[in-house]
Amino acid sequence: MNINPSALNSAYQGVASNKETAQPKRLSDETVAEIRIEIRSYQITVAKASLESFGAQQPKSFEDQYAEFQQMLDDIGYDGLPIAELTPEEAEALVADDGIFGIAKTSERLSQFMGAGDDIDMLRAGRAGILEGFNQAQELWGGELPEISQITLQKALEQIDMKMAELGYSAVDLEV
């Protein structure tokens, strides 16, 4: 059954204007079910079109998310056991001072990630991006992130600020 808005409207007006009987005409249960299906189908079509028009992507499967996570680990040089298979001691070693996910190495990756070199505008934009990402992470976390995250952020910003100072600039744009 293909329902269009004008046909539905005229059917409603016919029922509403029926003054000959005390009771309005009722649609059969089957017709109501078909209308519901048609409306739901229309809603889904509109929602999909809206998502596509804004460039939204369909949710990724667990397998795709896992593959992206593994790729990220490869990109930063982690070649150890799968994270889910680590013992508590092995996981602790990864976040220790000299571990690949420790403060020193993570803050260094953050500050170097931008590939800004000596470009002051890129350094400022990267610094702002790191702060924005950190704030978004805190919102998702539902409050203040763990201390290791706080310290890592401070160290990454210090490294960016030092690079900017070497170039004769400040992290704060004094021109207004």
C-alpha positions as CSV (number, residue, x, y, z in Angstrom):
1,M,0.0,0.0,0.0
2,N,1.5,3.4,-1.0
3,I,0.1,6.2,1.1
4,N,0.7,9.8,0.1
5,P,-0.1,12.8,2.3
6,S,-2.8,14.3,0.1
7,A,-4.7,10.9,-0.1
8,L,-4.4,10.6,3.7
9,N,-5.7,14.2,4.1
10,S,-8.7,13.7,1.9
11,A,-9.6,10.4,3.6
12,Y,-9.4,12.2,7.0
13,Q,-11.6,15.1,5.8
14,G,-14.2,12.6,4.4
15,V,-14.4,10.9,7.8
16,A,-14.4,14.2,9.7
17,S,-17.2,15.7,7.6
18,N,-19.5,12.6,7.7
19,K,-22.5,14.0,9.5
20,E,-24.9,11.4,8.5
21,T,-23.9,8.9,11.2
22,A,-23.2,9.5,14.8
23,Q,-20.0,7.5,14.5
24,P,-17.1,8.3,12.1
25,K,-15.9,5.6,9.7
26,R,-13.2,3.5,11.1
27,L,-10.2,2.2,9.3
28,S,-9.6,-1.5,9.5
29,D,-6.8,-2.8,11.7
30,E,-5.1,-4.0,8.5
31,T,-5.2,-0.6,7.0
32,V,-3.9,1.1,10.1
33,A,-1.0,-1.4,10.3
34,E,-0.2,-0.6,6.6
35,I,-0.3,3.1,7.3
36,R,2.0,2.7,10.3
37,I,4.5,0.7,8.2
38,E,4.3,3.3,5.4
39,I,4.9,6.2,7.9
40,R,7.8,4.3,9.5
41,S,9.3,3.6,6.1
42,Y,9.0,7.3,5.2
43,Q,10.6,8.4,8.5
44,I,13.5,6.1,7.9
45,T,14.0,7.4,4.3
46,V,13.9,11.0,5.5
47,A,16.4,10.2,8.3
48,K,18.8,8.5,6.0
49,A,18.5,11.3,3.5
50,S,19.2,13.8,6.2
51,L,22.3,11.9,7.4
52,E,23.6,11.6,3.9
53,S,23.1,15.3,3.2
54,F,25.2,16.2,6.2
55,G,27.8,13.7,5.4
56,A,27.2,11.5,8.4
57,Q,28.5,8.0,8.3
58,Q,26.8,4.8,9.3
59,P,28.0,3.5,12.6
60,K,31.1,1.4,12.2
61,S,31.1,-2.3,13.1
62,F,33.1,-3.6,16.0
63,E,35.5,-5.2,13.6
64,D,36.1,-1.9,11.8
65,Q,36.6,0.0,15.1
66,Y,39.0,-2.7,16.3
67,A,41.0,-2.5,13.0
68,E,41.3,1.2,13.4
69,F,42.4,0.9,17.0
70,Q,45.0,-1.7,15.9
71,Q,46.2,0.6,13.2
72,M,46.5,3.5,15.6
73,L,48.6,1.2,17.9
74,D,50.8,0.3,14.9
75,D,51.2,3.9,13.9
76,I,52.6,4.9,17.3
77,G,55.0,2.0,17.4
78,Y,53.2,-0.4,19.7
79,D,54.0,-3.9,18.7
80,G,53.2,-5.8,21.9
81,L,50.4,-8.2,22.9
82,P,46.8,-7.2,22.1
83,I,45.7,-4.8,24.8
84,A,42.9,-7.0,25.9
85,E,45.3,-9.9,26.6
86,L,47.7,-8.0,28.8
87,T,48.1,-8.9,32.5
88,P,47.8,-6.1,35.0
89,E,51.6,-6.0,35.4
90,E,52.1,-5.8,31.6
91,A,49.6,-3.0,31.3
92,E,51.2,-1.1,34.2
93,A,54.6,-1.4,32.4
94,L,53.1,0.3,29.3
95,V,52.0,3.4,31.3
96,A,55.2,3.5,33.5
97,D,57.5,6.5,33.0
98,D,59.5,4.7,30.3
99,G,56.5,2.9,28.8
100,I,55.1,3.6,25.3
101,F,51.9,5.0,26.9
102,G,53.7,6.7,29.7
103,I,53.6,10.5,30.2
104,A,56.9,11.3,28.5
105,K,56.4,9.3,25.3
106,T,52.7,10.2,25.0
107,S,53.2,13.9,25.6
108,E,56.0,13.8,23.0
109,R,53.7,12.1,20.5
110,L,51.0,14.7,21.1
111,S,53.3,17.7,20.7
112,Q,55.0,16.2,17.5
113,F,51.8,14.8,16.0
114,M,50.9,18.1,14.4
115,G,53.9,18.1,12.1
116,A,54.0,21.9,12.4
117,G,57.8,22.2,12.3
118,D,58.6,25.9,12.7
119,D,55.1,27.2,11.5
120,I,53.8,29.3,14.4
121,D,50.2,29.3,13.1
122,M,50.3,25.5,12.9
123,L,51.8,25.3,16.4
124,R,49.1,27.5,17.8
125,A,46.3,25.6,16.0
126,G,47.7,22.3,17.1
127,R,47.9,23.5,20.7
128,A,44.3,24.7,20.5
129,G,43.3,21.4,19.0
130,I,44.9,19.4,21.8
131,L,43.1,21.5,24.4
132,E,39.8,21.1,22.6
133,G,40.3,17.3,22.3
134,F,41.2,17.1,25.9
135,N,38.0,19.0,26.9
136,Q,35.9,16.7,24.7
137,A,37.5,13.7,26.3
138,Q,36.6,15.1,29.8
139,E,33.0,15.6,28.7
140,L,32.8,12.0,27.5
141,W,34.5,10.8,30.7
142,G,31.9,12.7,32.7
143,G,34.3,14.7,34.8
144,E,38.0,15.3,35.3
145,L,40.3,12.8,33.6
146,P,42.7,10.7,35.6
147,E,45.9,12.3,36.8
148,I,48.1,10.6,34.2
149,S,46.0,12.4,31.5
150,Q,46.2,15.7,33.3
151,I,50.0,15.5,33.6
152,T,50.4,14.3,30.0
153,L,48.4,17.3,28.7
154,Q,50.6,19.6,30.8
155,K,53.8,18.1,29.4
156,A,52.6,18.2,25.8
157,L,51.6,21.9,26.1
158,E,55.0,22.7,27.8
159,Q,56.8,21.1,24.8
160,I,54.7,23.1,22.3
161,D,55.2,26.3,24.3
162,M,58.9,25.7,24.5
163,K,59.1,25.3,20.7
164,M,57.1,28.5,20.2
165,A,59.4,30.3,22.6
166,E,62.5,29.1,20.7
167,L,60.9,30.7,17.6
168,G,60.3,33.9,19.5
169,Y,56.6,33.6,20.0
170,S,54.2,33.0,22.9
171,A,51.4,30.5,23.2
172,V,49.2,33.5,23.9
173,D,48.5,35.7,20.9
174,L,49.1,39.2,22.2
175,E,47.7,40.9,19.1
176,V,44.0,41.7,19.4
